[in-house]
């Protein structure tokens, strides 16, 4: 069985990389909707339509389970997609639950796309688990564009982030939660800005672990000795050029650092 992953762009590659360590024999299909990135500034209807197109494409290529490797698409479209397609569809959510378990009373900053910050799903999650009201939410829309360009630690990005965080007392925070799969690539800059004691969290590993639980429940078994293959698509076009494939491998490696 093939496992499909989709995102508006390269952010979801971090999940592909981690999933490969957990499912070394599985065949993956990754769909980056680069024709329409970013999703976070679009309407719910637009995001749902694009997500539906991505899922239909992945199923047409043989995917028997799909990971929505995009917080924005999960917020906008997951219930609709699950009602339409009779296969496991695993969404991602910001790692607020582990963040609020960090001892002490310092605050937690969730950064995400404008859509995710506005959408009810994130607010419901925070209301459910943030008993001590420690969580703040902040949109950082330009980070997706920087990530898509492979610009992870430039001075330009740092200036942008410092401007986003200028009204925050950095010493008040114990954690930054990445509410977008693109954002884990800026982990080193978050540490530079907030200090070495900051914890940077994202929901990628939890999502992949959830995928593995679903596969196990459905009777999936490892194929010993087989090495899984990953096929990449950009808005439905297979990626075969060396430069893009090497860029994707760099992105996967960078996310794991």
N, C-alpha and C positions, 0 to 999 in steps of 0.2 A: 504494500500500500504506500502511496505517495502522500506526503504531508505538505500542504500549501501554507505559505506565509505571505501576507501582503501589508504594505505600508504605502503612505504617500510618496516615500522616497527611500533613502538609505537607512533611516533610523532602525527599521526592523531587522537589519542585518545583525545587530547585536544579539537578537533572539535566535537567529539562524546559527550563529557561532556557538552559543551556549547549547542549543539543541543538538548540535553535532557531537558535543562531548557526552551527551546523555543517550543519544540514539545514533551510534556510529554506523549502523547498517542501513538506516532508513534513507529513502530517496526524498529529497526536498525540492520544492518548486517555490521560488521567490519572485513575487510580483511587486515591482516598485513603480508606482503610478507617477513617473517623473513628468509626464505631460501635464499633470494637474496639481503638482506640489506647489504651495502648501495646502493642506486641507483645513488648517486651523483658522483661516479667515473666511471660509465658505459657509453657506447656510446648511442647516441640518438636511434639507432636501437634496442639496447638491452632493453632500458627503455620502448620504445613503445611496444615491444613484451610482456614484463612482465605486462605492464599496460593493454594491450588488454586481456591478460589471466585473470587478476583480474576482469575486467569489465564483461567478459563473465561468470565468476564464480558467481559474484554477481547477474547477471540477471538470471542465472539458479536457484538461491535460492529465486527468486521472487522480486528482487529490481526493482522498477519502476522509481527511480531517483537515481543518483549516485554523490557523492562528491569525487573529487580527492583531498584527504587530504594530498597532497604531492606537494610541490613547484616544485621539480625536474620533477615529472611525468607530472604536468601541463605544464611545459615549453616544455617538449619533445613530449607529446602525445595527449594533449587535442584536437587540431584540427582534428587529425586522428580519435580519438574515437567518436567525435561528428558527423563526416561524416559517420561513420560505424553503429552507434547505434541510433535508433529512440526513445530515452528517454532523459530527461534532464540530462546533465552531467555538473556539476558545478566545476570549477577549483578554485585554490587559487593563489593569487599573494601577494608579499610582500607589507606591508602597507606603501608604499612610499608616496602615495597621502596625507594621514593625517600627515605624518612626515614633508612634505615640508610646511604644513600650520602652523607649530609651529612658533610663532613670533620670530623675531631676525635674525641674520645672521650666527649663529653657524652651524657647519657642521652636516651631518647625515651619519651614518655608516650602510650600509646594509651588513649583514653577511649571507652567504648561502653556499650551496655545490659547489664544483668546476664546475659541469655542469651548474647549474643555473647562476653562475657568468659569465661563458663563453657565455651562450646562448643569442640569439638575443632578446628574449621576455623581459628579464629584462632590457636590454639596451634600448629597444624601450620605455618601461614604464618610465624609468628615463628621457630619452630625451623628452618625452611628458609632464611630470609634473614638472621637476626640472628646472624651468625657471632661477633661480639664481645660478645654478651649485654648489649646496651645498652637493651633494650626492657622497660618496665614497663607493666602493664595495670591499669586502674581503672574500675569501673562508676560511672556518674553518671546514675542512672535518672530523677531529677526534671527533667533538662534537656528531655526530650521534652515533658513537660507545660508547661513554660515556653514552649517553641517553639510549641506548638499554640495558645497564647493570644496569640502575637505579642509575647511579653515577652522581648526579646532582650538588653537592656542595662540593666535596672532594678537598683536597689540590692539588691533581694531576691535576684535571680539571682547578683549578685556575692558576697553573703554566703554563699549556698549553695555556690558554687564555692570560695570561700576555705576553707570548712569541709571540702569534699572534698579539697582539696590541702594541708591544714594540716600533714600529716606529711612533706611533700616539701620538700627543699631546692631552691628554685626555680632557683638558680644552677647546679644540676647538669644542667639540661635544655636541649637545643637545639631540640627539636621537640615539638609536640602533634599527634597524629594523631587526627582525628575518625573514630571507628569507628561512627558513626551519621549518617545524612544530615541529621538535625535539628541536629547540633552545629555545623556551619559558621557558623550564625547567631550564635554566641557568640565569634567570632574576636577581636573587639575586647576582650572581657573577658579572654580568654586572654592577650592581649598586655599588658593592664593588670596582670595578676597575675604573669606570668612575666617581663615586661620586653620592651623593643622588639626585642631580638635573637632572640626566639623565632620559629620557623617553624611556621606552622599549616597542616596538610595534610589533605585528604580525598580520597576515591577517586572523586568524581563525574566529573571530567573524563576520567580514565583509562577509566572505564566507558563514557562516551559515545564516546570514541575507539574503544574496542573494538566498540561497536555499529556505528559507521561502517565499520570493517573488515569486519565480518560482512555488512553490506548490500552493500558493494562486491564481495565474493566471490560474493554471490548475484545479482549483476548489476543492483543498484539504480542508477538514473540520476536525476540532478536533472531536474526539470521546469522549464525556464527560464521565467521570467516569472510563475510561479505562487507565490502566497503561502499557506503552509501554515496550517491551522486547528488549534486545540487545543480539545478538548472535555473538560470536567472532570466527574467523578462522585465522589460521597461515598457509599461503600458501596452503589453501584449506582444511586443517585439523581442524575440530571443536575443540575449546578449552573447555575442561571440567574439567581439574584438578584444584583443589582448589588453589594451590600456584600461578599458572599463572593468574587465575581470580582475586585473591586478589592483585597481582602485577598490573594488569590493572586498578583496582579501585584506587590503590595508585597513579598511574600515572595520572589518570583523576583528582583526588583531588589536586595533586601537581601542575598541570597546571593551575588550577583555583585560586591558592593562590596569 
